[in-house]
Amino acid sequence: MIADIKKRALHRARILEGQLRGVEKMIDDEAYCVDIITQTLAIQKSLRSLNKLLVENHLRTHVSHMFDEGGATRDAAVEELLTVFELQQNRGA
């Protein structure tokens, strides 16, 4: 991984960990449902941010190398990107 992206991704993952612990506590404490939902929506936003970092790293490292190799390797990179795109589309975003 690219050092800066790795640092940012780990930071985002640690924030997510804390947010999830917070939701667990809110559920255990029987917090107001809308407050829990607000927090889970914030977690989804954080996950999108983490995914963006991971896709950026993948594009800058693996995909660029795959494109440089050309041929079947380049085709595999295109298929990977289409799969990621489909996954994103299927989640309703």
Secondary structure, DSSP 8 states (H G I E B T S, - for coil): --HHHHHHHHHHHHHHHHHHHHHHHHHHTT--HHHHHHHHHHHHHHHHHHHHHHHHHHIIIIIHHHHHH-HHHHHHHHHHHHHHHHHHHHTT-
